Structures are given as structure tokens and as C-alpha cells.
Amino acid sequence: MITLVVTASPPKLRGHLTRWLMEISPGVYVGNVPARVRDLLWQQVLENLADGRAIMAYNAQNEQGLEFRTHGQDWQPVDFDGITLMLRPNTSQEQQRNGRRAGFSKVSRRRRYGR
């Protein structure tokens, strides 16, 4: 069984996915397909999804019982002693790159220390 979640997908891709999977909610597809079809569907997602995001989770013979693939996500899958975990980006580093520091506006000072 696989679960595929796509955002900002073109209608062409949505139509292709509905040939093989059921769309249970906008952008959420589930189904039971062979591994070959699963890999071909993922290739179609990568080819047709330019600016959107995609996550596919499927059954696997490992300790977690599942594997997943991502495309266009800020969170990255990382192997940690045989278990795949999602690594979130450090938001404070991103804000420092943008030249802004979090929590130092006049409004945040008023909320923190009162008027």
C-alpha cells in the first residue's frame, strides 16, 4: 500500500495519478500497486511537479515497516542507525541568513515586558 501527497500539482499529474490510485482528499492518493508501478509513478511526479511538493510513503521490509520519498520539502529524510527520521531545518539559522532576528521587534518587546 502506498500513500502519496502532492501540493501545487498540475491537472495532468493529478489525472495520471488517479489512473492507479484513489484520491481520498485533494492531493492525497492511496492505493495498492506493485513496486514497479510505484517507482514509475514517482518518476512521473518528479517530471511533472516543478514548484510543488510531494511525499510518498510505502510498505517496506525494515524495522519501521515503511519507507518514504520526498520532493521539494524543507524537511529532509536522514538515516539514523537504520531508522529514517525527518530533519527539520533550523529556523534561527534561516532567519539570520535573511538578516532578521526573531523576537526583537517593538511588538515582541511589548508583549514580553509590558508597556
Biopython code that builds the backbone (N, CA, C, O; Angstrom):
import numpy as np
from Bio.PDB.StructureBuilder import StructureBuilder

atoms = [
    (1, "MET", "N", (0.845, -1.177, 0.000)),
    (1, "MET", "CA", (0.000, 0.000, 0.000)),
    (1, "MET", "C", (0.886, 1.233, 0.000)),
    (1, "MET", "O", (1.904, 1.268, 0.690)),
    (2, "ILE", "N", (0.506, 2.244, -0.769)),
    (2, "ILE", "CA", (1.248, 3.496, -0.792)),
    (2, "ILE", "C", (0.318, 4.662, -0.502)),
    (2, "ILE", "O", (-0.884, 4.604, -0.760)),
    (3, "THR", "N", (0.895, 5.704, 0.032)),
    (3, "THR", "CA", (0.206, 6.975, 0.238)),
    (3, "THR", "C", (1.061, 8.041, -0.408)),
    (3, "THR", "O", (2.263, 8.114, -0.153)),
    (4, "LEU", "N", (0.458, 8.866, -1.238)),
    (4, "LEU", "CA", (1.166, 9.911, -1.956)),
    (4, "LEU", "C", (0.443, 11.227, -1.718)),
    (4, "LEU", "O", (-0.762, 11.334, -1.946)),
    (5, "VAL", "N", (1.183, 12.225, -1.258)),
    (5, "VAL", "CA", (0.609, 13.553, -1.001)),
    (5, "VAL", "C", (1.343, 14.547, -1.884)),
    (5, "VAL", "O", (2.567, 14.661, -1.808)),
    (6, "VAL", "N", (0.604, 15.268, -2.723)),
    (6, "VAL", "CA", (1.200, 16.278, -3.591)),
    (6, "VAL", "C", (0.513, 17.613, -3.371)),
    (6, "VAL", "O", (-0.689, 17.675, -3.113)),
    (7, "THR", "N", (1.295, 18.683, -3.475)),
    (7, "THR", "CA", (0.738, 20.036, -3.394)),
    (7, "THR", "C", (1.201, 20.809, -4.618)),
    (7, "THR", "O", (2.304, 20.590, -5.120)),
    (8, "ALA", "N", (0.371, 21.698, -5.087)),
    (8, "ALA", "CA", (0.641, 22.533, -6.266)),
    (8, "ALA", "C", (0.968, 21.670, -7.472)),
    (8, "ALA", "O", (1.960, 21.900, -8.162)),
    (9, "SER", "N", (0.131, 20.680, -7.717)),
    (9, "SER", "CA", (0.371, 19.766, -8.841)),
    (9, "SER", "C", (-0.479, 20.191, -10.034)),
    (9, "SER", "O", (-1.596, 20.679, -9.863)),
    (10, "PRO", "N", (0.047, 20.004, -11.238)),
    (10, "PRO", "CA", (-0.733, 20.325, -12.432)),
    (10, "PRO", "C", (-1.840, 19.287, -12.643)),
    (10, "PRO", "O", (-1.726, 18.156, -12.172)),
    (11, "PRO", "N", (-2.902, 19.668, -13.345)),
    (11, "PRO", "CA", (-4.002, 18.720, -13.593)),
    (11, "PRO", "C", (-3.557, 17.459, -14.332)),
    (11, "PRO", "O", (-4.136, 16.390, -14.137)),
    (12, "LYS", "N", (-2.542, 17.575, -15.172)),
    (12, "LYS", "CA", (-2.030, 16.419, -15.908)),
    (12, "LYS", "C", (-1.539, 15.342, -14.944)),
    (12, "LYS", "O", (-1.831, 14.160, -15.121)),
    (13, "LEU", "N", (-0.794, 15.761, -13.929)),
    (13, "LEU", "CA", (-0.272, 14.806, -12.949)),
    (13, "LEU", "C", (-1.396, 14.209, -12.114)),
    (13, "LEU", "O", (-1.400, 13.008, -11.842)),
    (14, "ARG", "N", (-2.346, 15.041, -11.707)),
    (14, "ARG", "CA", (-3.470, 14.535, -10.903)),
    (14, "ARG", "C", (-4.263, 13.494, -11.674)),
    (14, "ARG", "O", (-4.683, 12.485, -11.107)),
    (15, "GLY", "N", (-4.469, 13.730, -12.957)),
    (15, "GLY", "CA", (-5.189, 12.766, -13.780)),
    (15, "GLY", "C", (-4.426, 11.462, -13.930)),
    (15, "GLY", "O", (-5.010, 10.379, -13.908)),
    (16, "HIS", "N", (-3.108, 11.579, -14.085)),
    (16, "HIS", "CA", (-2.299, 10.366, -14.224)),
    (16, "HIS", "C", (-2.305, 9.553, -12.931)),
    (16, "HIS", "O", (-2.364, 8.324, -12.972)),
    (17, "LEU", "N", (-2.245, 10.223, -11.797)),
    (17, "LEU", "CA", (-2.238, 9.507, -10.518)),
    (17, "LEU", "C", (-3.570, 8.813, -10.248)),
    (17, "LEU", "O", (-3.601, 7.748, -9.633)),
    (18, "THR", "N", (-4.679, 9.418, -10.708)),
    (18, "THR", "CA", (-5.983, 8.803, -10.454)),
    (18, "THR", "C", (-6.211, 7.548, -11.295)),
    (18, "THR", "O", (-7.156, 6.800, -11.041)),
    (19, "ARG", "N", (-5.370, 7.310, -12.279)),
    (19, "ARG", "CA", (-5.468, 6.052, -13.023)),
    (19, "ARG", "C", (-5.079, 4.869, -12.151)),
    (19, "ARG", "O", (-5.619, 3.774, -12.306)),
    (20, "TRP", "N", (-4.154, 5.085, -11.245)),
    (20, "TRP", "CA", (-3.605, 3.995, -10.440)),
    (20, "TRP", "C", (-4.023, 4.052, -8.978)),
    (20, "TRP", "O", (-4.079, 3.019, -8.310)),
    (21, "LEU", "N", (-4.320, 5.256, -8.469)),
    (21, "LEU", "CA", (-4.590, 5.430, -7.041)),
    (21, "LEU", "C", (-5.925, 6.126, -6.841)),
    (21, "LEU", "O", (-6.454, 6.754, -7.758)),
    (22, "MET", "N", (-6.462, 6.009, -5.640)),
    (22, "MET", "CA", (-7.694, 6.714, -5.282)),
    (22, "MET", "C", (-7.338, 8.038, -4.626)),
    (22, "MET", "O", (-6.463, 8.098, -3.761)),
    (23, "GLU", "N", (-8.021, 9.101, -5.042)),
    (23, "GLU", "CA", (-7.819, 10.405, -4.426)),
    (23, "GLU", "C", (-8.853, 10.557, -3.317)),
    (23, "GLU", "O", (-10.029, 10.798, -3.590)),
    (24, "ILE", "N", (-8.413, 10.416, -2.053)),
    (24, "ILE", "CA", (-9.346, 10.439, -0.934)),
    (24, "ILE", "C", (-9.566, 11.843, -0.395)),
    (24, "ILE", "O", (-10.530, 12.086, 0.330)),
    (25, "SER", "N", (-8.694, 12.755, -0.737)),
    (25, "SER", "CA", (-8.799, 14.160, -0.366)),
    (25, "SER", "C", (-7.984, 14.920, -1.407)),
    (25, "SER", "O", (-7.122, 14.320, -2.050)),
    (26, "PRO", "N", (-8.223, 16.215, -1.598)),
    (26, "PRO", "CA", (-7.444, 16.921, -2.622)),
    (26, "PRO", "C", (-5.939, 16.788, -2.398)),
    (26, "PRO", "O", (-5.406, 17.253, -1.390)),
    (27, "GLY", "N", (-5.272, 16.154, -3.339)),
    (27, "GLY", "CA", (-3.830, 15.986, -3.280)),
    (27, "GLY", "C", (-3.346, 14.790, -2.491)),
    (27, "GLY", "O", (-2.137, 14.598, -2.363)),
    (28, "VAL", "N", (-4.257, 13.965, -1.949)),
    (28, "VAL", "CA", (-3.875, 12.794, -1.161)),
    (28, "VAL", "C", (-4.357, 11.543, -1.904)),
    (28, "VAL", "O", (-5.553, 11.357, -2.126)),
    (29, "TYR", "N", (-3.395, 10.691, -2.283)),
    (29, "TYR", "CA", (-3.693, 9.493, -3.065)),
    (29, "TYR", "C", (-3.252, 8.255, -2.292)),
    (29, "TYR", "O", (-2.183, 8.248, -1.681)),
    (30, "VAL", "N", (-4.075, 7.211, -2.318)),
    (30, "VAL", "CA", (-3.737, 5.943, -1.682)),
    (30, "VAL", "C", (-4.059, 4.814, -2.655)),
    (30, "VAL", "O", (-4.936, 4.935, -3.510)),
    (31, "GLY", "N", (-3.331, 3.722, -2.502)),
    (31, "GLY", "CA", (-3.601, 2.581, -3.347)),
    (31, "GLY", "C", (-2.639, 1.448, -3.067)),
    (31, "GLY", "O", (-1.680, 1.592, -2.308)),
    (32, "ASN", "N", (-2.912, 0.329, -3.690)),
    (32, "ASN", "CA", (-2.088, -0.862, -3.549)),
    (32, "ASN", "C", (-1.583, -1.231, -4.939)),
    (32, "ASN", "O", (-2.312, -1.829, -5.730)),
    (33, "VAL", "N", (-0.344, -0.877, -5.231)),
    (33, "VAL", "CA", (0.240, -1.123, -6.543)),
    (33, "VAL", "C", (1.569, -1.850, -6.373)),
    (33, "VAL", "O", (2.180, -1.770, -5.308)),
    (34, "PRO", "N", (2.026, -2.560, -7.409)),
    (34, "PRO", "CA", (3.335, -3.221, -7.330)),
    (34, "PRO", "C", (4.478, -2.203, -7.251)),
    (34, "PRO", "O", (4.297, -1.018, -7.531)),
    (35, "ALA", "N", (5.653, -2.694, -6.864)),
    (35, "ALA", "CA", (6.813, -1.808, -6.689)),
    (35, "ALA", "C", (7.214, -1.144, -8.006)),
    (35, "ALA", "O", (7.642, 0.010, -8.010)),
    (36, "ARG", "N", (7.081, -1.849, -9.100)),
    (36, "ARG", "CA", (7.447, -1.268, -10.399)),
    (36, "ARG", "C", (6.547, -0.088, -10.739)),
    (36, "ARG", "O", (7.029, 0.951, -11.189)),
    (37, "VAL", "N", (5.246, -0.241, -10.527)),
    (37, "VAL", "CA", (4.309, 0.848, -10.791)),
    (37, "VAL", "C", (4.569, 2.001, -9.830)),
    (37, "VAL", "O", (4.504, 3.164, -10.226)),
    (38, "ARG", "N", (4.859, 1.691, -8.579)),
    (38, "ARG", "CA", (5.182, 2.723, -7.590)),
    (38, "ARG", "C", (6.368, 3.562, -8.044)),
    (38, "ARG", "O", (6.326, 4.789, -7.956)),
    (39, "ASP", "N", (7.429, 2.914, -8.531)),
    (39, "ASP", "CA", (8.606, 3.641, -8.997)),
    (39, "ASP", "C", (8.301, 4.476, -10.237)),
    (39, "ASP", "O", (8.803, 5.593, -10.370)),
    (40, "LEU", "N", (7.493, 3.951, -11.135)),
    (40, "LEU", "CA", (7.111, 4.711, -12.324)),
    (40, "LEU", "C", (6.240, 5.916, -11.962)),
    (40, "LEU", "O", (6.382, 6.986, -12.555)),
    (41, "LEU", "N", (5.343, 5.746, -10.993)),
    (41, "LEU", "CA", (4.532, 6.880, -10.539)),
    (41, "LEU", "C", (5.404, 7.962, -9.925)),
    (41, "LEU", "O", (5.171, 9.150, -10.146)),
    (42, "TRP", "N", (6.415, 7.556, -9.150)),
    (42, "TRP", "CA", (7.305, 8.544, -8.542)),
    (42, "TRP", "C", (8.099, 9.297, -9.617)),
    (42, "TRP", "O", (8.339, 10.497, -9.483)),
    (43, "GLN", "N", (8.504, 8.602, -10.674)),
    (43, "GLN", "CA", (9.193, 9.278, -11.771)),
    (43, "GLN", "C", (8.283, 10.296, -12.455)),
    (43, "GLN", "O", (8.733, 11.377, -12.836)),
    (44, "GLN", "N", (7.011, 9.954, -12.609)),
    (44, "GLN", "CA", (6.055, 10.902, -13.179)),
    (44, "GLN", "C", (5.886, 12.128, -12.283)),
    (44, "GLN", "O", (5.778, 13.253, -12.770)),
    (45, "VAL", "N", (5.866, 11.900, -10.979)),
    (45, "VAL", "CA", (5.751, 13.017, -10.041)),
    (45, "VAL", "C", (6.959, 13.933, -10.171)),
    (45, "VAL", "O", (6.805, 15.153, -10.223)),
    (46, "LEU", "N", (8.159, 13.362, -10.225)),
    (46, "LEU", "CA", (9.373, 14.174, -10.331)),
    (46, "LEU", "C", (9.434, 14.949, -11.642)),
    (46, "LEU", "O", (9.912, 16.083, -11.670)),
    (47, "GLU", "N", (8.958, 14.349, -12.720)),
    (47, "GLU", "CA", (8.998, 15.011, -14.020)),
    (47, "GLU", "C", (7.969, 16.129, -14.142)),
    (47, "GLU", "O", (8.234, 17.142, -14.789)),
    (48, "ASN", "N", (6.808, 15.961, -13.532)),
    (48, "ASN", "CA", (5.708, 16.903, -13.745)),
    (48, "ASN", "C", (5.503, 17.910, -12.624)),
    (48, "ASN", "O", (4.751, 18.870, -12.797)),
    (49, "LEU", "N", (6.141, 17.721, -11.497)),
    (49, "LEU", "CA", (5.929, 18.596, -10.351)),
    (49, "LEU", "C", (7.087, 19.585, -10.270)),
    (49, "LEU", "O", (8.126, 19.280, -9.685)),
    (50, "ALA", "N", (6.912, 20.754, -10.850)),
    (50, "ALA", "CA", (8.011, 21.722, -10.909)),
    (50, "ALA", "C", (8.212, 22.424, -9.568)),
    (50, "ALA", "O", (9.247, 22.243, -8.925)),
    (51, "ASP", "N", (7.244, 23.214, -9.145)),
    (51, "ASP", "CA", (7.381, 24.006, -7.923)),
    (51, "ASP", "C", (6.669, 23.391, -6.727)),
    (51, "ASP", "O", (6.770, 23.915, -5.618)),
    (52, "GLY", "N", (5.963, 22.309, -6.926)),
    (52, "GLY", "CA", (5.188, 21.719, -5.847)),
    (52, "GLY", "C", (6.015, 20.801, -4.963)),
    (52, "GLY", "O", (7.227, 20.658, -5.123)),
    (53, "ARG", "N", (5.309, 20.188, -4.025)),
    (53, "ARG", "CA", (5.936, 19.257, -3.091)),
    (53, "ARG", "C", (5.257, 17.901, -3.189)),
    (53, "ARG", "O", (4.091, 17.795, -3.570)),
    (54, "ALA", "N", (6.015, 16.864, -2.837)),
    (54, "ALA", "CA", (5.457, 15.518, -2.856)),
    (54, "ALA", "C", (6.113, 14.669, -1.781)),
    (54, "ALA", "O", (7.310, 14.780, -1.517)),
    (55, "ILE", "N", (5.295, 13.816, -1.165)),
    (55, "ILE", "CA", (5.775, 12.833, -0.200)),
    (55, "ILE", "C", (5.084, 11.516, -0.527)),
    (55, "ILE", "O", (3.866, 11.468, -0.698)),
    (56, "MET", "N", (5.871, 10.452, -0.611)),
    (56, "MET", "CA", (5.311, 9.129, -0.837)),
    (56, "MET", "C", (5.779, 8.214, 0.293)),
    (56, "MET", "O", (6.977, 8.114, 0.560)),
    (57, "ALA", "N", (4.843, 7.554, 0.947)),
    (57, "ALA", "CA", (5.154, 6.564, 1.982)),
    (57, "ALA", "C", (4.615, 5.217, 1.510)),
    (57, "ALA", "O", (3.513, 5.129, 0.969)),
    (58, "TYR", "N", (5.414, 4.171, 1.723)),
    (58, "TYR", "CA", (5.008, 2.846, 1.257)),
    (58, "TYR", "C", (5.587, 1.769, 2.172)),
    (58, "TYR", "O", (6.545, 2.007, 2.907)),
    (59, "ASN", "N", (4.984, 0.577, 2.111)),
    (59, "ASN", "CA", (5.427, -0.562, 2.921)),
    (59, "ASN", "C", (6.817, -1.007, 2.508)),
    (59, "ASN", "O", (7.183, -0.952, 1.334)),
    (60, "ALA", "N", (7.595, -1.457, 3.509)),
    (60, "ALA", "CA", (8.938, -1.978, 3.237)),
    (60, "ALA", "C", (9.290, -3.004, 4.301)),
    (60, "ALA", "O", (8.702, -3.021, 5.382)),
    (61, "GLN", "N", (10.245, -3.850, 3.987)),
    (61, "GLN", "CA", (10.712, -4.868, 4.917)),
    (61, "GLN", "C", (11.897, -4.313, 5.721)),
    (61, "GLN", "O", (13.047, -4.673, 5.469)),
    (62, "ASN", "N", (11.611, -3.448, 6.674)),
    (62, "ASN", "CA", (12.648, -2.906, 7.554)),
    (62, "ASN", "C", (12.067, -2.752, 8.951)),
    (62, "ASN", "O", (10.925, -3.141, 9.195)),
    (63, "GLU", "N", (12.839, -2.189, 9.866)),
    (63, "GLU", "CA", (12.385, -2.088, 11.253)),
    (63, "GLU", "C", (11.169, -1.187, 11.410)),
    (63, "GLU", "O", (10.306, -1.453, 12.246)),
    (64, "GLN", "N", (11.093, -0.149, 10.632)),
    (64, "GLN", "CA", (9.947, 0.755, 10.714)),
    (64, "GLN", "C", (8.712, 0.209, 10.009)),
    (64, "GLN", "O", (7.585, 0.564, 10.354)),
    (65, "GLY", "N", (8.926, -0.649, 9.031)),
    (65, "GLY", "CA", (7.805, -1.196, 8.278)),
    (65, "GLY", "C", (7.382, -0.305, 7.129)),
    (65, "GLY", "O", (6.418, -0.616, 6.429)),
    (66, "LEU", "N", (8.087, 0.803, 6.920)),
    (66, "LEU", "CA", (7.757, 1.697, 5.825)),
    (66, "LEU", "C", (8.994, 2.452, 5.383)),
    (66, "LEU", "O", (9.985, 2.540, 6.109)),
    (67, "GLU", "N", (8.919, 2.988, 4.192)),
    (67, "GLU", "CA", (9.921, 3.893, 3.652)),
    (67, "GLU", "C", (9.176, 5.050, 3.028)),
    (67, "GLU", "O", (7.979, 4.955, 2.754)),
    (68, "PHE", "N", (9.882, 6.140, 2.806)),
    (68, "PHE", "CA", (9.240, 7.275, 2.163)),
    (68, "PHE", "C", (10.237, 8.040, 1.327)),
    (68, "PHE", "O", (11.448, 7.974, 1.533)),
    (69, "ARG", "N", (9.679, 8.775, 0.368)),
    (69, "ARG", "CA", (10.462, 9.624, -0.526)),
    (69, "ARG", "C", (9.875, 11.021, -0.471)),
    (69, "ARG", "O", (8.673, 11.189, -0.265)),
    (70, "THR", "N", (10.727, 12.025, -0.656)),
    (70, "THR", "CA", (10.263, 13.408, -0.629)),
    (70, "THR", "C", (10.798, 14.155, -1.836)),
    (70, "THR", "O", (11.831, 13.800, -2.404)),
    (71, "HIS", "N", (10.070, 15.201, -2.215)),
    (71, "HIS", "CA", (10.497, 16.092, -3.287)),
    (71, "HIS", "C", (10.026, 17.500, -2.964)),
    (71, "HIS", "O", (8.842, 17.719, -2.709)),
    (72, "GLY", "N", (10.947, 18.456, -2.974)),
    (72, "GLY", "CA", (10.583, 19.854, -2.760)),
    (72, "GLY", "C", (10.270, 20.206, -1.323)),
    (72, "GLY", "O", (9.666, 21.248, -1.067)),
    (73, "GLN", "N", (10.658, 19.376, -0.384)),
    (73, "GLN", "CA", (10.365, 19.604, 1.031)),
    (73, "GLN", "C", (11.522, 20.314, 1.710)),
    (73, "GLN", "O", (12.675, 20.147, 1.312)),
    (74, "ASP", "N", (11.223, 21.107, 2.734)),
    (74, "ASP", "CA", (12.267, 21.685, 3.570)),
    (74, "ASP", "C", (12.828, 20.633, 4.516)),
    (74, "ASP", "O", (14.012, 20.664, 4.850)),
    (75, "TRP", "N", (11.995, 19.716, 4.943)),
    (75, "TRP", "CA", (12.437, 18.640, 5.840)),
    (75, "TRP", "C", (13.079, 17.552, 4.997)),
    (75, "TRP", "O", (12.557, 17.185, 3.944)),
    (76, "GLN", "N", (14.210, 17.038, 5.460)),
    (76, "GLN", "CA", (14.935, 16.028, 4.715)),
    (76, "GLN", "C", (14.983, 14.712, 5.484)),
    (76, "GLN", "O", (15.207, 14.724, 6.695)),
    (77, "PRO", "N", (14.778, 13.571, 4.813)),
    (77, "PRO", "CA", (14.910, 12.271, 5.487)),
    (77, "PRO", "C", (16.374, 11.954, 5.756)),
    (77, "PRO", "O", (17.225, 12.125, 4.883)),
    (78, "VAL", "N", (16.663, 11.488, 6.975)),
    (78, "VAL", "CA", (18.025, 11.166, 7.388)),
    (78, "VAL", "C", (18.015, 9.783, 8.019)),
    (78, "VAL", "O", (17.153, 9.478, 8.843)),
    (79, "ASP", "N", (18.975, 8.942, 7.633)),
    (79, "ASP", "CA", (19.101, 7.611, 8.210)),
    (79, "ASP", "C", (19.841, 7.721, 9.533)),
    (79, "ASP", "O", (20.968, 8.212, 9.583)),
    (80, "PHE", "N", (19.203, 7.261, 10.605)),
    (80, "PHE", "CA", (19.783, 7.315, 11.945)),
    (80, "PHE", "C", (19.770, 5.908, 12.523)),
    (80, "PHE", "O", (18.757, 5.474, 13.070)),
    (81, "ASP", "N", (20.879, 5.195, 12.408)),
    (81, "ASP", "CA", (21.013, 3.815, 12.892)),
    (81, "ASP", "C", (19.930, 2.893, 12.356)),
    (81, "ASP", "O", (19.357, 2.098, 13.101)),
    (82, "GLY", "N", (19.653, 3.001, 11.069)),
    (82, "GLY", "CA", (18.684, 2.117, 10.435)),
    (82, "GLY", "C", (17.252, 2.610, 10.490)),
    (82, "GLY", "O", (16.365, 1.969, 9.927)),
    (83, "ILE", "N", (17.003, 3.715, 11.144)),
    (83, "ILE", "CA", (15.659, 4.281, 11.213)),
    (83, "ILE", "C", (15.686, 5.620, 10.481)),
    (83, "ILE", "O", (16.568, 6.445, 10.721)),
    (84, "THR", "N", (14.741, 5.830, 9.609)),
    (84, "THR", "CA", (14.680, 7.073, 8.863)),
    (84, "THR", "C", (13.895, 8.108, 9.658)),
    (84, "THR", "O", (12.741, 7.887, 10.022)),
    (85, "LEU", "N", (14.531, 9.226, 9.917)),
    (85, "LEU", "CA", (13.910, 10.333, 10.636)),
    (85, "LEU", "C", (13.884, 11.555, 9.733)),
    (85, "LEU", "O", (14.648, 11.643, 8.773)),
    (86, "MET", "N", (13.000, 12.500, 10.045)),
    (86, "MET", "CA", (12.917, 13.730, 9.273)),
    (86, "MET", "C", (13.704, 14.826, 9.975)),
    (86, "MET", "O", (13.466, 15.109, 11.149)),
    (87, "LEU", "N", (14.631, 15.439, 9.270)),
    (87, "LEU", "CA", (15.452, 16.518, 9.796)),
    (87, "LEU", "C", (14.800, 17.842, 9.432)),
    (87, "LEU", "O", (14.684, 18.190, 8.257)),
    (88, "ARG", "N", (14.376, 18.574, 10.456)),
    (88, "ARG", "CA", (13.767, 19.885, 10.232)),
    (88, "ARG", "C", (14.861, 20.929, 10.052)),
    (88, "ARG", "O", (15.917, 20.831, 10.677)),
    (89, "PRO", "N", (14.620, 21.924, 9.210)),
    (89, "PRO", "CA", (15.618, 22.981, 9.076)),
    (89, "PRO", "C", (15.635, 23.849, 10.335)),
    (89, "PRO", "O", (14.609, 24.033, 10.990)),
    (90, "ASN", "N", (16.808, 24.374, 10.658)),
    (90, "ASN", "CA", (16.956, 25.241, 11.818)),
    (90, "ASN", "C", (16.458, 26.628, 11.447)),
    (90, "ASN", "O", (17.081, 27.313, 10.636)),
    (91, "THR", "N", (15.346, 27.051, 12.030)),
    (91, "THR", "CA", (14.733, 28.318, 11.648)),
    (91, "THR", "C", (15.563, 29.516, 12.076)),
    (91, "THR", "O", (15.528, 30.548, 11.405)),
    (92, "SER", "N", (16.300, 29.419, 13.159)),
    (92, "SER", "CA", (17.098, 30.569, 13.583)),
    (92, "SER", "C", (18.221, 30.832, 12.595)),
    (92, "SER", "O", (18.555, 31.992, 12.353)),
    (93, "GLN", "N", (18.813, 29.801, 12.018)),
    (93, "GLN", "CA", (19.850, 29.998, 11.008)),
    (93, "GLN", "C", (19.268, 30.603, 9.743)),
    (93, "GLN", "O", (19.910, 31.438, 9.106)),
    (94, "GLU", "N", (18.055, 30.192, 9.367)),
    (94, "GLU", "CA", (17.425, 30.753, 8.179)),
    (94, "GLU", "C", (17.121, 32.226, 8.382)),
    (94, "GLU", "O", (17.305, 33.025, 7.465)),
    (95, "GLN", "N", (16.659, 32.597, 9.566)),
    (95, "GLN", "CA", (16.351, 33.998, 9.817)),
    (95, "GLN", "C", (17.616, 34.839, 9.856)),
    (95, "GLN", "O", (17.590, 35.996, 9.434)),
    (96, "GLN", "N", (18.720, 34.296, 10.348)),
    (96, "GLN", "CA", (19.976, 35.030, 10.345)),
    (96, "GLN", "C", (20.481, 35.222, 8.921)),
    (96, "GLN", "O", (21.089, 36.248, 8.617)),
    (97, "ARG", "N", (20.240, 34.262, 8.055)),
    (97, "ARG", "CA", (20.632, 34.408, 6.653)),
    (97, "ARG", "C", (19.843, 35.528, 5.990)),
    (97, "ARG", "O", (20.366, 36.240, 5.133)),
    (98, "ASN", "N", (18.582, 35.682, 6.389)),
    (98, "ASN", "CA", (17.741, 36.733, 5.821)),
    (98, "ASN", "C", (18.051, 38.096, 6.419)),
    (98, "ASN", "O", (17.527, 39.104, 5.945)),
    (99, "GLY", "N", (18.872, 38.151, 7.425)),
    (99, "GLY", "CA", (19.215, 39.430, 8.040)),
    (99, "GLY", "C", (18.252, 39.861, 9.122)),
    (99, "GLY", "O", (18.348, 40.988, 9.607)),
    (100, "ARG", "N", (17.335, 39.011, 9.513)),
    (100, "ARG", "CA", (16.370, 39.353, 10.553)),
    (100, "ARG", "C", (16.585, 38.462, 11.757)),
    (100, "ARG", "O", (16.911, 37.282, 11.628)),
    (101, "ARG", "N", (16.401, 39.036, 12.910)),
    (101, "ARG", "CA", (16.459, 38.242, 14.130)),
    (101, "ARG", "C", (15.046, 38.128, 14.681)),
    (101, "ARG", "O", (14.265, 39.079, 14.630)),
    (102, "ALA", "N", (14.735, 36.977, 15.197)),
    (102, "ALA", "CA", (13.381, 36.724, 15.692)),
    (102, "ALA", "C", (13.215, 37.308, 17.083)),
    (102, "ALA", "O", (14.099, 37.169, 17.928)),
    (103, "GLY", "N", (12.082, 37.964, 17.326)),
    (103, "GLY", "CA", (11.730, 38.395, 18.674)),
    (103, "GLY", "C", (12.304, 39.714, 19.116)),
    (103, "GLY", "O", (12.327, 39.978, 20.318)),
    (104, "PHE", "N", (12.767, 40.557, 18.224)),
    (104, "PHE", "CA", (13.340, 41.820, 18.624)),
    (104, "PHE", "C", (12.596, 43.012, 18.031)),
    (104, "PHE", "O", (13.175, 44.089, 17.890)),
    (105, "SER", "N", (11.356, 42.842, 17.693)),
    (105, "SER", "CA", (10.561, 43.956, 17.203)),
    (105, "SER", "C", (9.939, 44.687, 18.390)),
    (105, "SER", "O", (9.966, 44.197, 19.519)),
    (106, "LYS", "N", (9.391, 45.840, 18.124)),
    (106, "LYS", "CA", (8.751, 46.623, 19.183)),
    (106, "LYS", "C", (7.557, 45.872, 19.763)),
    (106, "LYS", "O", (7.316, 45.907, 20.970)),
    (107, "VAL", "N", (6.822, 45.203, 18.904)),
    (107, "VAL", "CA", (5.648, 44.466, 19.359)),
    (107, "VAL", "C", (6.059, 43.319, 20.280)),
    (107, "VAL", "O", (5.429, 43.107, 21.316)),
    (108, "SER", "N", (7.103, 42.580, 19.918)),
    (108, "SER", "CA", (7.516, 41.461, 20.765)),
    (108, "SER", "C", (8.071, 41.958, 22.100)),
    (108, "SER", "O", (7.900, 41.295, 23.124)),
    (109, "ARG", "N", (8.726, 43.100, 22.100)),
    (109, "ARG", "CA", (9.199, 43.659, 23.371)),
    (109, "ARG", "C", (8.026, 44.039, 24.265)),
    (109, "ARG", "O", (8.071, 43.798, 25.472)),
    (110, "ARG", "N", (6.987, 44.622, 23.699)),
    (110, "ARG", "CA", (5.809, 44.999, 24.492)),
    (110, "ARG", "C", (5.126, 43.773, 25.059)),
    (110, "ARG", "O", (4.691, 43.767, 26.210)),
    (111, "ARG", "N", (5.036, 42.733, 24.244)),
    (111, "ARG", "CA", (4.408, 41.501, 24.746)),
    (111, "ARG", "C", (5.235, 40.870, 25.858)),
    (111, "ARG", "O", (4.688, 40.341, 26.825)),
    (112, "ARG", "N", (6.535, 40.927, 25.718)),
    (112, "ARG", "CA", (7.409, 40.294, 26.685)),
    (112, "ARG", "C", (7.491, 41.091, 27.973)),
    (112, "ARG", "O", (7.372, 40.518, 29.056)),
    (113, "TYR", "N", (7.689, 42.384, 27.886)),
    (113, "TYR", "CA", (7.957, 43.208, 29.070)),
    (113, "TYR", "C", (6.813, 44.131, 29.455)),
    (113, "TYR", "O", (6.914, 44.840, 30.457)),
    (114, "GLY", "N", (5.764, 44.144, 28.716)),
    (114, "GLY", "CA", (4.657, 45.051, 29.012)),
    (114, "GLY", "C", (4.923, 46.410, 28.425)),
    (114, "GLY", "O", (5.953, 46.604, 27.780)),
    (115, "ARG", "N", (4.041, 47.351, 28.620)),
    (115, "ARG", "CA", (4.210, 48.681, 28.040)),
    (115, "ARG", "C", (5.169, 49.410, 28.859)),
    (115, "ARG", "O", (5.478, 50.566, 28.567)),
]
sb = StructureBuilder()
sb.init_structure("model")
sb.init_model(0)
sb.init_chain("A")
sb.init_seg("    ")
for serial, (resi, resn, name, xyz) in enumerate(atoms, 1):
    if name == "N":
        sb.init_residue(resn, " ", resi, " ")
    sb.init_atom(name, np.array(xyz, "f"), 0.0, 1.0, " ", f" {name:<3s}", serial, name[0])
structure = sb.get_structure()
